[in-house]
Amino acid sequence: MTQQELERAIQEVWALFRETSESFKETDKRIERLSQETDKKIAEVSKTVAALTGKWGRFVEGLIAPGTISMFKERGIEVEKVYQRVKAHKDGREIEIDILAINKEYAILIEAKSSLGISDIDEHIERLKAFKVFFPEYSDRKVVGAVAGITIEEEADRYAYRHGLFVIGQSGETVKILNDKKFRPKVW
């Protein structure tokens, strides 16, 4: 190979490197653009799912709230008032109760989910423990809890029962307390 052939070969290799480098830069730009578009789509889908989840939650609350008085009357608790989506703030913290049913003796906190799982029950137990701190006007009441779900994940109903919570579920076209008659709720 002559010196000229060697220089020409080196020039060709450098030209290939430049082409490859430009090609990589274009590919990087395309990947970046696609990544931004994907991030935007994910954000849109997440927002849509959050809105849907909220609507399902309100639907479940709307299904349970009207029957609250009669359901608890069957269990010997005469509910006088039922409130939905009750919130309180204290020391930078917040508590939200889906359904709050009260009388002069009891405050019943109901957590309503479209799909009820064990983690939902654990969160509700924490809410029950904190209730009187956020709502001192009910400090003289017996605080009891209930969880409700259109679908109840495996073992979640038994888990709630063992932790002293009423379990509300679908029964035909309405909802009812699923606990047996010997059940006694835990008082917080």
Buried (B, 14 or more C-beta within 10 A) or exposed (E): EEEEEEEEEEEEEEEEEEEEEEEEEEEEEEEEEEEEEEEEEEEEEEEEEEEEEEEBBBEBBEBBBEBBBEBBEEBEBEBEEBEBEBEBEEEEEEBEBBBBBBBEEBBBBBBBBBBBBBEBBEEBBEBBEBBBEBBEEBEEBBBBBBBBBBEBBEEBBEBBBEBBBBBBBBEEEEBBBBBEEEBEBEEB
